[in-house]
Amino acid sequence: MSRAYNVIDADGHILEPFTLWGEYLDPKYRARAPQLVKDKDGRQKLLLEDKMLGSRQGFGGIGAVGARQGTVVAEGMDYNDGRKGGFDPHARIPDMDLDGIDAAFLYPSLGLFVGSIADPAFASAMCRAYNRWLADYCKPYPDRLFGIAMLPLQSIDAAIEEMRFARKELGFRGGFLRPNPYGERKLHDPEYAPFWRACEELDFCIGLHEGGNSGMPTVGVDRFDGRGAQHIISHTMEMMLAAMSMIWGGVCERHPRLRVGFLESGGGWIAPWLDRMDRHYDDKGFNDSGLSMRPSDIFRRNCWISFEPVEGSIAGLADYIGPNKILWATDYPHRDGFFPGAPDMLRERMKGLSKDTQAGILAGGARGFYGLH
């Protein structure tokens, strides 16, 4: 590729148009396609397999990027009123240009909830439809927009099949999973070994991405009612447990070529979390891991962590794990995203760091994780 990738959004989002299910979903499943409905309080929710999914705030205004800066009022907005670039790639490119972003890797919005589907065949059909649509979304700008595949981990065989399709037929470089348990299985379950081997064989990275109140088991949300508290808890604590599965649970040691990213959960927690794992690895009274490497060394080999542009600990973390292990994200076009100005916010927090360190954070980490050279 001839384009220079100096600023990379490692975790952007699209907004799925509901027309995609009529155009891309296997006809025998179209009657079961997700719907946007209103609950008794008038909030937009996702109706999927008889489950009403979404936070108390609902999906209205989910695409209202700029709400955190006060430039957009999310309350009262409809899902379809979201930022046009979420739906339309031609509208997205000028927004990327405004911030000087060379490339964006794209994750779903409503599709973050597909893990709640109980029927593996239906989940597989949903993933295939979404991935085909996403490939078409990215097609006009193949050197700037990169799709991340939705994988139906409800069935290990189906997830591997969809990964092969996404890699070989659609040209995707990676896929996403929820950190939450799929059914009764945790990420370190031995039954997943064929899936992780396939990731290595296909050179296919995995981005772990939480999605909040999605109908999947979610740690800690039973203790707080407010949207803010639940968002703080679910996104970070589910990712901390996922890091335990992937590192302490031995997945990364058993699959040394596997690349795993921990996304949209903040980044500052990873240093003390790795320190705590290392402490228990070094203490023979606690080390029941079976690992042959310290957890922090496993992280530096296999893993990446994503930062939000408002976080203050990025300089310390760059020194701790190395700048090329750090990703950053706009979360565009979500209402809690950062647009415009995310790269400049990041540069402000990187003042005093070397040019090489800043370059690693702005793009080097993402190039390594996604295999973009």
C-alpha angles and dihedrals in degrees: 000000000000098000117102112234106205100142118036129179101215096190118030124149140222127213110233113228109221089228088075092078093058092047103038110020119098104263094236090063100042095097087060096050116131119267135200109234136166123246125218090279093052094253119143112246135175114249107205125160091343091306122122103217133188141066125292088264090058130207097294107116094010087135094049096116109183094044092115090056091047094243092115129037107219096187111099094015121129123229089248090056089068123125107299093229089066090064101028125048092202089060092045097059095064089051090052090047090052089061096037093245113161099192140006129202110214130221127177132260109201088019090070084080098058090098089074092066110110099196109079093202092053091045089052092050091050091051094048092050093047094047093050090050092047091052089055091048090055097040098090091057106031094163095050109031118057123184123220112211125239109229126202100223089172082091119033092204091049092048091053091047092051091046091054091048092049093048101040103030103029100029095232116163099206149003137220133236132182115248089224122096116274101220107316097332124105121203092259093054108132089229089072093063094102090053094052091046090053090052089056094045093050095042086236119157123213123221114199110212129177122213109188123228097019107138092262124112106277124188121236101359090111089070100057133041104196122096091231095053093045091049091051091049104040100046097046103032096045088051092049089055090047089053088052090052095047097042111022090029089060101239095125094043091053091046106040095175094052116116117207129181126197106211141191095001101100121261109235095082094066096076098057090038091056090043089055093049090048091050091054091044091053093046109081089203091063105028105106093138100103088220122148094200133052111261093241090056090050089052092051090052102042111015146070132191127211123223130203115228093243096058118113102202099068095107092054093046092049087058093045102049103009129260093262089065092059127091127184132199144198095207084215126204098015119109091245092049129110115249133175109017106022096134091048090050088053093048090053090057092047096056110135095026119117120264090247092053092048091048090051092053096043095050117338095081093050093046090054096044096046096035092241109158 
